[in-house]
């Protein structure tokens, strides 16, 4: 098993929902990374992308990256970087465009 790593800001990742919300029915959800720690002992700040929650900045579908429906960046979460491992997290190989990233930043007062 590979150890924890510091993710890229603006990158969208699929994250195991046990790290986000234990009551979530889905096994994983896409998130955009908003803030990163200096070391893996810190916290990663993310915003969850949802296709069912209709609040927050919108994001168009990107089927080539596994995002098959339009969505909204709707929930702010903090994840221990020590848990940010390939076992729980997978990159979508997609950077959120700067305009949408700015809207998400402002929406969550970061």
FENBELDA-V945620 format. One record per pair of residues at least 24 apart in sequence whose ideal C-beta (glycine too) atoms are under 8 Angstrom apart, sorted by the first residue. I is the first residue (numbers start at 1). J is the second residue. D is the distance in whole Angstrom. If there is no record, write none. Layout:
i=I j=J d=D
i=I j=J d=D
This chain:
i=1 j=85 d=7
i=1 j=86 d=8
i=1 j=87 d=6
i=2 j=85 d=6
i=2 j=86 d=5
i=2 j=87 d=8
i=3 j=40 d=8
i=3 j=85 d=6
i=4 j=40 d=4
i=4 j=81 d=6
i=4 j=82 d=5
i=4 j=83 d=7
i=4 j=84 d=5
i=4 j=85 d=5
i=5 j=40 d=7
i=5 j=84 d=6
i=5 j=85 d=7
i=6 j=36 d=5
i=6 j=37 d=7
i=6 j=39 d=8
i=6 j=40 d=6
i=6 j=44 d=8
i=6 j=81 d=6
i=6 j=84 d=7
i=7 j=33 d=5
i=7 j=36 d=6
i=7 j=44 d=6
i=7 j=84 d=6
i=7 j=89 d=7
i=7 j=91 d=8
i=8 j=33 d=6
i=8 j=36 d=8
i=8 j=95 d=7
i=9 j=33 d=5
i=9 j=34 d=7
i=9 j=35 d=7
i=9 j=36 d=6
i=10 j=95 d=5
i=10 j=96 d=5
i=10 j=98 d=8
i=10 j=101 d=5
i=11 j=91 d=6
i=11 j=92 d=8
i=11 j=94 d=7
i=11 j=95 d=6
i=11 j=96 d=8
i=12 j=49 d=7
i=12 j=65 d=7
i=12 j=67 d=8
i=12 j=91 d=8
i=12 j=92 d=4
i=12 j=94 d=5
i=12 j=95 d=8
i=12 j=96 d=6
i=13 j=46 d=8
i=13 j=89 d=5
i=13 j=90 d=6
i=13 j=91 d=5
i=13 j=92 d=6
i=14 j=66 d=7
i=14 j=89 d=7
i=14 j=90 d=5
i=14 j=91 d=8
i=14 j=92 d=6
i=15 j=46 d=7
i=15 j=79 d=7
i=15 j=88 d=7
i=15 j=89 d=5
i=16 j=87 d=8
i=16 j=88 d=4
i=16 j=89 d=7
i=18 j=88 d=7
i=19 j=77 d=8
i=19 j=79 d=5
i=19 j=80 d=8
i=19 j=83 d=6
i=19 j=88 d=6
i=19 j=89 d=8
i=20 j=46 d=8
i=20 j=48 d=6
i=20 j=75 d=8
i=20 j=77 d=5
i=20 j=79 d=7
i=21 j=75 d=8
i=21 j=77 d=8
i=28 j=90 d=8
i=30 j=66 d=8
i=30 j=67 d=6
i=30 j=71 d=8
i=30 j=92 d=6
i=31 j=77 d=7
i=32 j=73 d=6
i=32 j=96 d=5
i=32 j=101 d=7
i=32 j=104 d=6
i=34 j=76 d=8
i=34 j=104 d=7
i=34 j=105 d=7
i=34 j=108 d=7
i=34 j=110 d=6
i=35 j=110 d=7
i=36 j=81 d=8
i=37 j=81 d=5
i=39 j=81 d=7
i=40 j=81 d=5
i=40 j=82 d=6
i=40 j=84 d=7
i=41 j=81 d=7
i=41 j=82 d=6
i=42 j=81 d=5
i=43 j=78 d=5
i=43 j=79 d=7
i=43 j=80 d=6
i=43 j=81 d=6
i=44 j=78 d=7
i=44 j=79 d=5
i=44 j=80 d=8
i=44 j=81 d=5
i=44 j=84 d=6
i=45 j=76 d=7
i=45 j=77 d=8
i=45 j=78 d=6
i=45 j=110 d=7
i=46 j=76 d=8
i=46 j=77 d=5
i=46 j=78 d=8
i=46 j=79 d=6
i=47 j=73 d=5
i=47 j=74 d=7
i=47 j=75 d=7
i=47 j=76 d=6
i=47 j=77 d=7
i=47 j=104 d=5
i=47 j=108 d=6
i=48 j=73 d=7
i=48 j=74 d=6
i=48 j=75 d=4
i=48 j=76 d=8
i=48 j=77 d=6
i=49 j=73 d=5
i=49 j=74 d=7
i=50 j=74 d=5
i=50 j=75 d=7
i=56 j=104 d=7
i=56 j=107 d=6
i=57 j=100 d=6
i=57 j=103 d=4
i=57 j=104 d=5
i=57 j=107 d=6
i=58 j=100 d=8
i=59 j=96 d=7
i=59 j=100 d=6
i=62 j=92 d=8
i=62 j=94 d=6
i=65 j=92 d=4
i=65 j=93 d=6
i=65 j=94 d=4
i=66 j=92 d=6
i=67 j=92 d=7
i=67 j=94 d=8
i=73 j=100 d=8
i=73 j=104 d=5
i=73 j=107 d=7
i=76 j=108 d=5
